[in-house]
Amino acid sequence: MWRGGLSERRTAPLGREAAPKPASAVYQEYRMQWFRDCCAAERG
């Protein structure tokens, strides 16, 4: 049985394929990208 930490579970291999990202992780990445773009526009 695989016993990785929480940060490693995202990238735990399933056979030969990588584990798919949960929808919440994709949404969170989109939000962070939007936030960074917003801050960059205010700075310059």
mmCIF file of the N, C-alpha and C atoms, coordinates in Angstrom:
data_MODEL
# 
_entry.id   MODEL 
# 
loop_
_atom_site.group_PDB 
_atom_site.id 
_atom_site.type_symbol 
_atom_site.label_atom_id 
_atom_site.label_alt_id 
_atom_site.label_comp_id 
_atom_site.label_asym_id 
_atom_site.label_entity_id 
_atom_site.label_seq_id 
_atom_site.pdbx_PDB_ins_code 
_atom_site.Cartn_x 
_atom_site.Cartn_y 
_atom_site.Cartn_z 
_atom_site.occupancy 
_atom_site.B_iso_or_equiv 
_atom_site.pdbx_formal_charge 
_atom_site.auth_seq_id 
_atom_site.auth_comp_id 
_atom_site.auth_asym_id 
_atom_site.auth_atom_id 
_atom_site.pdbx_PDB_model_num 
ATOM 1   N N  . MET A 1 1  ? 0.844   -1.183 0.000   1.00 0.00 ? 1  MET A N  1 
ATOM 2   C CA . MET A 1 1  ? 0.000   0.000  0.000   1.00 0.00 ? 1  MET A CA 1 
ATOM 3   C C  . MET A 1 1  ? 0.886   1.241  0.000   1.00 0.00 ? 1  MET A C  1 
ATOM 4   N N  . TRP A 1 2  ? 0.510   2.228  -0.799  1.00 0.00 ? 2  TRP A N  1 
ATOM 5   C CA . TRP A 1 2  ? 1.275   3.468  -0.886  1.00 0.00 ? 2  TRP A CA 1 
ATOM 6   C C  . TRP A 1 2  ? 0.919   4.368  0.284   1.00 0.00 ? 2  TRP A C  1 
ATOM 7   N N  . ARG A 1 3  ? 1.930   4.919  0.946   1.00 0.00 ? 3  ARG A N  1 
ATOM 8   C CA . ARG A 1 3  ? 1.698   5.777  2.108   1.00 0.00 ? 3  ARG A CA 1 
ATOM 9   C C  . ARG A 1 3  ? 2.442   7.097  1.943   1.00 0.00 ? 3  ARG A C  1 
ATOM 10  N N  . GLY A 1 4  ? 2.041   7.887  0.975   1.00 0.00 ? 4  GLY A N  1 
ATOM 11  C CA . GLY A 1 4  ? 2.671   9.185  0.743   1.00 0.00 ? 4  GLY A CA 1 
ATOM 12  C C  . GLY A 1 4  ? 2.006   10.267 1.568   1.00 0.00 ? 4  GLY A C  1 
ATOM 13  N N  . GLY A 1 5  ? 2.648   11.417 1.659   1.00 0.00 ? 5  GLY A N  1 
ATOM 14  C CA . GLY A 1 5  ? 2.076   12.554 2.358   1.00 0.00 ? 5  GLY A CA 1 
ATOM 15  C C  . GLY A 1 5  ? 0.961   13.189 1.537   1.00 0.00 ? 5  GLY A C  1 
ATOM 16  N N  . LEU A 1 6  ? 0.292   14.164 2.117   1.00 0.00 ? 6  LEU A N  1 
ATOM 17  C CA . LEU A 1 6  ? -0.807  14.824 1.415   1.00 0.00 ? 6  LEU A CA 1 
ATOM 18  C C  . LEU A 1 6  ? -0.335  15.521 0.147   1.00 0.00 ? 6  LEU A C  1 
ATOM 19  N N  . SER A 1 7  ? 0.833   16.141 0.197   1.00 0.00 ? 7  SER A N  1 
ATOM 20  C CA . SER A 1 7  ? 1.322   16.843 -0.989  1.00 0.00 ? 7  SER A CA 1 
ATOM 21  C C  . SER A 1 7  ? 1.703   15.878 -2.101  1.00 0.00 ? 7  SER A C  1 
ATOM 22  N N  . GLU A 1 8  ? 2.014   14.649 -1.756  1.00 0.00 ? 8  GLU A N  1 
ATOM 23  C CA . GLU A 1 8  ? 2.412   13.665 -2.753  1.00 0.00 ? 8  GLU A CA 1 
ATOM 24  C C  . GLU A 1 8  ? 1.222   12.951 -3.376  1.00 0.00 ? 8  GLU A C  1 
ATOM 25  N N  . ARG A 1 9  ? 0.071   13.029 -2.762  1.00 0.00 ? 9  ARG A N  1 
ATOM 26  C CA . ARG A 1 9  ? -1.096  12.306 -3.286  1.00 0.00 ? 9  ARG A CA 1 
ATOM 27  C C  . ARG A 1 9  ? -1.540  12.846 -4.627  1.00 0.00 ? 9  ARG A C  1 
ATOM 28  N N  . ARG A 1 10 ? -1.303  14.125 -4.886  1.00 0.00 ? 10 ARG A N  1 
ATOM 29  C CA . ARG A 1 10 ? -1.696  14.694 -6.176  1.00 0.00 ? 10 ARG A CA 1 
ATOM 30  C C  . ARG A 1 10 ? -0.940  14.034 -7.310  1.00 0.00 ? 10 ARG A C  1 
ATOM 31  N N  . THR A 1 11 ? 0.317   13.680 -7.041  1.00 0.00 ? 11 THR A N  1 
ATOM 32  C CA . THR A 1 11 ? 1.171   13.170 -8.097  1.00 0.00 ? 11 THR A CA 1 
ATOM 33  C C  . THR A 1 11 ? 1.423   11.673 -7.976  1.00 0.00 ? 11 THR A C  1 
ATOM 34  N N  . ALA A 1 12 ? 0.656   10.989 -7.148  1.00 0.00 ? 12 ALA A N  1 
ATOM 35  C CA . ALA A 1 12 ? 0.854   9.554  -6.974  1.00 0.00 ? 12 ALA A CA 1 
ATOM 36  C C  . ALA A 1 12 ? 0.527   8.821  -8.268  1.00 0.00 ? 12 ALA A C  1 
ATOM 37  N N  . PRO A 1 13 ? 1.381   7.939  -8.702  1.00 0.00 ? 13 PRO A N  1 
ATOM 38  C CA . PRO A 1 13 ? 1.123   7.229  -9.947  1.00 0.00 ? 13 PRO A CA 1 
ATOM 39  C C  . PRO A 1 13 ? 0.000   6.205  -9.803  1.00 0.00 ? 13 PRO A C  1 
ATOM 40  N N  . LEU A 1 14 ? -0.814  6.084  -10.820 1.00 0.00 ? 14 LEU A N  1 
ATOM 41  C CA . LEU A 1 14 ? -1.848  5.053  -10.880 1.00 0.00 ? 14 LEU A CA 1 
ATOM 42  C C  . LEU A 1 14 ? -1.492  4.160  -12.057 1.00 0.00 ? 14 LEU A C  1 
ATOM 43  N N  . GLY A 1 15 ? -0.766  3.116  -11.793 1.00 0.00 ? 15 GLY A N  1 
ATOM 44  C CA . GLY A 1 15 ? -0.276  2.290  -12.890 1.00 0.00 ? 15 GLY A CA 1 
ATOM 45  C C  . GLY A 1 15 ? 0.776   3.071  -13.648 1.00 0.00 ? 15 GLY A C  1 
ATOM 46  N N  . ARG A 1 16 ? 0.535   3.301  -14.930 1.00 0.00 ? 16 ARG A N  1 
ATOM 47  C CA . ARG A 1 16 ? 1.480   4.084  -15.731 1.00 0.00 ? 16 ARG A CA 1 
ATOM 48  C C  . ARG A 1 16 ? 1.035   5.530  -15.894 1.00 0.00 ? 16 ARG A C  1 
ATOM 49  N N  . GLU A 1 17 ? -0.152  5.853  -15.452 1.00 0.00 ? 17 GLU A N  1 
ATOM 50  C CA . GLU A 1 17 ? -0.683  7.197  -15.638 1.00 0.00 ? 17 GLU A CA 1 
ATOM 51  C C  . GLU A 1 17 ? -0.594  7.992  -14.344 1.00 0.00 ? 17 GLU A C  1 
ATOM 52  N N  . ALA A 1 18 ? -0.470  9.289  -14.465 1.00 0.00 ? 18 ALA A N  1 
ATOM 53  C CA . ALA A 1 18 ? -0.489  10.166 -13.298 1.00 0.00 ? 18 ALA A CA 1 
ATOM 54  C C  . ALA A 1 18 ? -1.932  10.332 -12.834 1.00 0.00 ? 18 ALA A C  1 
ATOM 55  N N  . ALA A 1 19 ? -2.107  10.645 -11.572 1.00 0.00 ? 19 ALA A N  1 
ATOM 56  C CA . ALA A 1 19 ? -3.443  10.846 -11.025 1.00 0.00 ? 19 ALA A CA 1 
ATOM 57  C C  . ALA A 1 19 ? -4.056  12.107 -11.623 1.00 0.00 ? 19 ALA A C  1 
ATOM 58  N N  . PRO A 1 20 ? -5.336  12.072 -11.982 1.00 0.00 ? 20 PRO A N  1 
ATOM 59  C CA . PRO A 1 20 ? -5.978  13.272 -12.524 1.00 0.00 ? 20 PRO A CA 1 
ATOM 60  C C  . PRO A 1 20 ? -6.151  14.327 -11.440 1.00 0.00 ? 20 PRO A C  1 
ATOM 61  N N  . LYS A 1 21 ? -6.119  15.591 -11.834 1.00 0.00 ? 21 LYS A N  1 
ATOM 62  C CA . LYS A 1 21 ? -6.303  16.677 -10.873 1.00 0.00 ? 21 LYS A CA 1 
ATOM 63  C C  . LYS A 1 21 ? -7.780  16.793 -10.538 1.00 0.00 ? 21 LYS A C  1 
ATOM 64  N N  . PRO A 1 22 ? -8.089  16.993 -9.273  1.00 0.00 ? 22 PRO A N  1 
ATOM 65  C CA . PRO A 1 22 ? -9.485  17.241 -8.926  1.00 0.00 ? 22 PRO A CA 1 
ATOM 66  C C  . PRO A 1 22 ? -9.932  18.597 -9.477  1.00 0.00 ? 22 PRO A C  1 
ATOM 67  N N  . ALA A 1 23 ? -11.219 18.747 -9.717  1.00 0.00 ? 23 ALA A N  1 
ATOM 68  C CA . ALA A 1 23 ? -11.748 19.989 -10.288 1.00 0.00 ? 23 ALA A CA 1 
ATOM 69  C C  . ALA A 1 23 ? -11.430 21.184 -9.404  1.00 0.00 ? 23 ALA A C  1 
ATOM 70  N N  . SER A 1 24 ? -11.422 20.998 -8.087  1.00 0.00 ? 24 SER A N  1 
ATOM 71  C CA . SER A 1 24 ? -11.139 22.116 -7.188  1.00 0.00 ? 24 SER A CA 1 
ATOM 72  C C  . SER A 1 24 ? -9.719  22.629 -7.363  1.00 0.00 ? 24 SER A C  1 
ATOM 73  N N  . ALA A 1 25 ? -8.765  21.749 -7.663  1.00 0.00 ? 25 ALA A N  1 
ATOM 74  C CA . ALA A 1 25 ? -7.378  22.174 -7.873  1.00 0.00 ? 25 ALA A CA 1 
ATOM 75  C C  . ALA A 1 25 ? -7.265  23.002 -9.146  1.00 0.00 ? 25 ALA A C  1 
ATOM 76  N N  . VAL A 1 26 ? -7.978  22.610 -10.187 1.00 0.00 ? 26 VAL A N  1 
ATOM 77  C CA . VAL A 1 26 ? -7.958  23.363 -11.447 1.00 0.00 ? 26 VAL A CA 1 
ATOM 78  C C  . VAL A 1 26 ? -8.579  24.734 -11.225 1.00 0.00 ? 26 VAL A C  1 
ATOM 79  N N  . TYR A 1 27 ? -9.692  24.790 -10.509 1.00 0.00 ? 27 TYR A N  1 
ATOM 80  C CA . TYR A 1 27 ? -10.361 26.063 -10.227 1.00 0.00 ? 27 TYR A CA 1 
ATOM 81  C C  . TYR A 1 27 ? -9.461  26.973 -9.395  1.00 0.00 ? 27 TYR A C  1 
ATOM 82  N N  . GLN A 1 28 ? -8.773  26.400 -8.418  1.00 0.00 ? 28 GLN A N  1 
ATOM 83  C CA . GLN A 1 28 ? -7.892  27.190 -7.564  1.00 0.00 ? 28 GLN A CA 1 
ATOM 84  C C  . GLN A 1 28 ? -6.733  27.776 -8.375  1.00 0.00 ? 28 GLN A C  1 
ATOM 85  N N  . GLU A 1 29 ? -6.170  27.008 -9.291  1.00 0.00 ? 29 GLU A N  1 
ATOM 86  C CA . GLU A 1 29 ? -5.102  27.521 -10.152 1.00 0.00 ? 29 GLU A CA 1 
ATOM 87  C C  . GLU A 1 29 ? -5.610  28.684 -10.997 1.00 0.00 ? 29 GLU A C  1 
ATOM 88  N N  . TYR A 1 30 ? -6.818  28.574 -11.524 1.00 0.00 ? 30 TYR A N  1 
ATOM 89  C CA . TYR A 1 30 ? -7.402  29.657 -12.321 1.00 0.00 ? 30 TYR A CA 1 
ATOM 90  C C  . TYR A 1 30 ? -7.571  30.914 -11.480 1.00 0.00 ? 30 TYR A C  1 
ATOM 91  N N  . ARG A 1 31 ? -8.052  30.759 -10.247 1.00 0.00 ? 31 ARG A N  1 
ATOM 92  C CA . ARG A 1 31 ? -8.247  31.918 -9.366  1.00 0.00 ? 31 ARG A CA 1 
ATOM 93  C C  . ARG A 1 31 ? -6.931  32.596 -9.044  1.00 0.00 ? 31 ARG A C  1 
ATOM 94  N N  . MET A 1 32 ? -5.881  31.817 -8.776  1.00 0.00 ? 32 MET A N  1 
ATOM 95  C CA . MET A 1 32 ? -4.578  32.400 -8.460  1.00 0.00 ? 32 MET A CA 1 
ATOM 96  C C  . MET A 1 32 ? -4.017  33.136 -9.672  1.00 0.00 ? 32 MET A C  1 
ATOM 97  N N  . GLN A 1 33 ? -4.203  32.591 -10.865 1.00 0.00 ? 33 GLN A N  1 
ATOM 98  C CA . GLN A 1 33 ? -3.733  33.254 -12.081 1.00 0.00 ? 33 GLN A CA 1 
ATOM 99  C C  . GLN A 1 33 ? -4.469  34.580 -12.265 1.00 0.00 ? 33 GLN A C  1 
ATOM 100 N N  . TRP A 1 34 ? -5.764  34.587 -12.040 1.00 0.00 ? 34 TRP A N  1 
ATOM 101 C CA . TRP A 1 34 ? -6.556  35.801 -12.161 1.00 0.00 ? 34 TRP A CA 1 
ATOM 102 C C  . TRP A 1 34 ? -6.093  36.839 -11.145 1.00 0.00 ? 34 TRP A C  1 
ATOM 103 N N  . PHE A 1 35 ? -5.833  36.408 -9.917  1.00 0.00 ? 35 PHE A N  1 
ATOM 104 C CA . PHE A 1 35 ? -5.395  37.320 -8.863  1.00 0.00 ? 35 PHE A CA 1 
ATOM 105 C C  . PHE A 1 35 ? -4.048  37.941 -9.212  1.00 0.00 ? 35 PHE A C  1 
ATOM 106 N N  . ARG A 1 36 ? -3.109  37.131 -9.696  1.00 0.00 ? 36 ARG A N  1 
ATOM 107 C CA . ARG A 1 36 ? -1.788  37.654 -10.067 1.00 0.00 ? 36 ARG A CA 1 
ATOM 108 C C  . ARG A 1 36 ? -1.900  38.652 -11.216 1.00 0.00 ? 36 ARG A C  1 
ATOM 109 N N  . ASP A 1 37 ? -2.726  38.355 -12.202 1.00 0.00 ? 37 ASP A N  1 
ATOM 110 C CA . ASP A 1 37 ? -2.913  39.271 -13.327 1.00 0.00 ? 37 ASP A CA 1 
ATOM 111 C C  . ASP A 1 37 ? -3.503  40.598 -12.855 1.00 0.00 ? 37 ASP A C  1 
ATOM 112 N N  . CYS A 1 38 ? -4.411  40.543 -11.912 1.00 0.00 ? 38 CYS A N  1 
ATOM 113 C CA . CYS A 1 38 ? -5.034  41.749 -11.375 1.00 0.00 ? 38 CYS A CA 1 
ATOM 114 C C  . CYS A 1 38 ? -3.994  42.606 -10.655 1.00 0.00 ? 38 CYS A C  1 
ATOM 115 N N  . CYS A 1 39 ? -3.164  41.998 -9.840  1.00 0.00 ? 39 CYS A N  1 
ATOM 116 C CA . CYS A 1 39 ? -2.137  42.733 -9.102  1.00 0.00 ? 39 CYS A CA 1 
ATOM 117 C C  . CYS A 1 39 ? -1.104  43.324 -10.051 1.00 0.00 ? 39 CYS A C  1 
ATOM 118 N N  . ALA A 1 40 ? -0.744  42.607 -11.094 1.00 0.00 ? 40 ALA A N  1 
ATOM 119 C CA . ALA A 1 40 ? 0.238   43.100 -12.057 1.00 0.00 ? 40 ALA A CA 1 
ATOM 120 C C  . ALA A 1 40 ? -0.303  44.329 -12.786 1.00 0.00 ? 40 ALA A C  1 
ATOM 121 N N  . ALA A 1 41 ? -1.588  44.361 -13.080 1.00 0.00 ? 41 ALA A N  1 
ATOM 122 C CA . ALA A 1 41 ? -2.183  45.503 -13.765 1.00 0.00 ? 41 ALA A CA 1 
ATOM 123 C C  . ALA A 1 41 ? -2.156  46.739 -12.870 1.00 0.00 ? 41 ALA A C  1 
ATOM 124 N N  . GLU A 1 42 ? -2.350  46.561 -11.566 1.00 0.00 ? 42 GLU A N  1 
ATOM 125 C CA . GLU A 1 42 ? -2.334  47.688 -10.639 1.00 0.00 ? 42 GLU A CA 1 
ATOM 126 C C  . GLU A 1 42 ? -0.928  48.248 -10.462 1.00 0.00 ? 42 GLU A C  1 
ATOM 127 N N  . ARG A 1 43 ? 0.070   47.389 -10.525 1.00 0.00 ? 43 ARG A N  1 
ATOM 128 C CA . ARG A 1 43 ? 1.447   47.834 -10.309 1.00 0.00 ? 43 ARG A CA 1 
ATOM 129 C C  . ARG A 1 43 ? 2.014   48.605 -11.490 1.00 0.00 ? 43 ARG A C  1 
ATOM 130 N N  . GLY A 1 44 ? 1.610   48.257 -12.674 1.00 0.00 ? 44 GLY A N  1 
ATOM 131 C CA . GLY A 1 44 ? 2.342   48.872 -13.754 1.00 0.00 ? 44 GLY A CA 1 
ATOM 132 C C  . GLY A 1 44 ? 1.569   49.308 -14.890 1.00 0.00 ? 44 GLY A C  1 
# 
